[in-house]
Amino acid sequence: MPLREESANTGLGDLEPGTTQRAQLRTRIGDIAWTALCAVLALWAIWSAVGLARGATAWAYCAVAWVLLAVALGLRVVAVRRRTRIRRGL
């Protein structure tokens, strides 16, 4: 029985301000949000490109989708590089 009590006490604990878990949670939520945004933009870009290939005249939507996807991916790469540089202390 004591093992179960000990394993229950080794959880994350409270996510109080200033804790390591709180900082990791913020980064994790940001990663999830960026991934969701890029996934939605990628689906929109692919869907509009398929529609364009089938003869739809909505080429402007296709161009906007690909530009937004490129911008979002570029910003994501910059954010990851900046976060890595901050962690290293540069």
C-alpha positions as CSV (number, residue, x, y, z in Angstrom):
1,M,0.0,0.0,0.0
2,P,2.7,2.6,0.7
3,L,3.8,2.4,-2.9
4,R,0.5,3.6,-4.2
5,E,0.5,6.5,-1.8
6,E,4.0,7.5,-2.9
7,S,3.2,7.2,-6.6
8,A,0.1,9.4,-6.1
9,N,2.3,12.1,-4.5
10,T,4.8,12.3,-7.4
11,G,2.4,14.0,-9.8
12,L,2.8,17.5,-11.3
13,G,1.5,19.1,-8.2
14,D,0.1,22.7,-8.3
15,L,0.8,24.7,-11.3
16,E,1.7,27.8,-9.3
17,P,3.3,30.8,-11.0
18,G,7.1,30.6,-11.2
19,T,7.2,26.8,-11.3
20,T,8.9,24.8,-14.1
21,Q,5.7,23.1,-14.9
22,R,3.9,26.4,-15.4
23,A,6.6,27.6,-17.9
24,Q,6.4,24.3,-19.7
25,L,2.6,24.4,-19.8
26,R,2.7,27.8,-21.5
27,T,5.1,26.5,-24.1
28,R,3.1,23.4,-24.7
29,I,-0.1,25.3,-25.2
30,G,1.7,27.6,-27.7
31,D,3.0,24.6,-29.6
32,I,-0.5,23.1,-29.8
33,A,-2.0,26.3,-31.0
34,W,0.7,26.7,-33.7
35,T,0.2,23.1,-34.9
36,A,-3.6,23.6,-35.1
37,L,-3.2,26.8,-37.1
38,C,-0.7,25.3,-39.5
39,A,-2.9,22.2,-39.9
40,V,-6.0,24.2,-40.7
41,L,-4.1,26.4,-43.2
42,A,-2.6,23.4,-44.8
43,L,-6.0,21.7,-45.3
44,W,-7.4,24.9,-46.7
45,A,-4.5,25.3,-49.1
46,I,-4.7,21.7,-50.3
47,W,-8.5,21.9,-50.6
48,S,-8.4,25.1,-52.6
49,A,-5.6,23.7,-54.9
50,V,-7.7,20.6,-55.6
51,G,-10.7,22.8,-56.3
52,L,-8.5,24.9,-58.6
53,A,-7.3,21.8,-60.4
54,R,-10.9,20.7,-61.0
55,G,-11.6,23.9,-62.8
56,A,-12.9,26.3,-60.1
57,T,-12.2,29.9,-60.6
58,A,-11.3,30.7,-57.0
59,W,-7.5,31.1,-57.7
60,A,-7.4,34.0,-55.3
61,Y,-8.4,31.8,-52.4
62,C,-5.8,29.3,-53.3
63,A,-3.1,32.0,-53.4
64,V,-4.1,33.5,-50.1
65,A,-4.2,30.1,-48.4
66,W,-0.7,29.2,-49.6
67,V,0.7,32.6,-48.6
68,L,-0.9,32.4,-45.1
69,L,0.5,28.9,-44.7
70,A,4.0,30.1,-45.7
71,V,3.8,33.0,-43.3
72,A,2.6,30.9,-40.4
73,L,5.3,28.3,-41.0
74,G,7.9,31.0,-41.2
75,L,6.8,32.6,-38.0
76,R,6.8,29.2,-36.3
77,V,10.4,28.5,-37.3
78,V,11.5,31.9,-36.1
79,A,9.7,31.3,-32.7
80,V,11.3,27.9,-32.2
81,R,14.7,29.4,-33.0
82,R,14.2,32.3,-30.7
83,R,13.0,30.0,-27.9
84,T,16.1,27.7,-28.4
85,R,18.4,30.7,-28.3
86,I,16.9,32.0,-25.1
87,R,17.2,28.6,-23.5
88,R,20.9,28.5,-24.4
89,G,21.4,31.9,-22.9
90,L,22.7,33.5,-26.1
